[in-house]
Amino acid sequence: KVNLLQGAYINKACNLLINDQKSFHHLLDKTFAGKTPQVNAESVALLFKRFNPAQAANEKVLRVLQNLAASYSSLDSKWKGLANLLCLDPGWRIL
């Protein structure tokens, strides 16, 4: 269960990760081995795994994430939107 203060810190950390170009591109480089791919089921699954190492995304989740990414215009904004959503998701906080 996330309390209000913890939620605020997580929100701030996710915003810093996504809005700082250097940290955002480091995330992409680590996830995709230096090449930023188009958004597809395989690439979305890799990003999902980066934030949720203990579980794999099912087909429905991947489809929803791909549909969300389609609402953004540039490739960078697609990955920023997905990374922000996955960062804010409490499912990855396994520690």
Residue pairs with C-beta under 8 A, 6 or more apart in sequence:
2 10
2 90
10 87
10 88
10 93
11 88
13 87
14 84
14 87
14 88
15 84
16 23
17 23
17 24
17 27
17 83
17 87
18 24
18 80
18 83
18 84
18 87
24 79
24 80
24 83
27 50
27 83
28 36
28 79
30 50
31 46
31 47
31 50
32 43
32 46
36 75
36 76
36 79
37 43
38 75
39 66
39 69
39 70
39 75
39 78
39 79
39 82
40 66
41 59
41 62
41 63
41 66
44 57
44 62
44 65
44 66
44 69
44 82
45 56
45 57
45 62
47 79
47 82
47 83
47 86
48 56
48 57
48 61
48 62
48 65
48 86
49 56
49 57
50 86
51 83
51 86
51 87
51 89
51 91
51 92
52 86
52 89
52 91
52 92
53 92
53 94
54 94
55 91
57 65
65 82
65 85
68 81
68 82
68 85
69 78
69 79
69 81
69 82
70 78
71 81
72 78
72 80
72 81
86 92
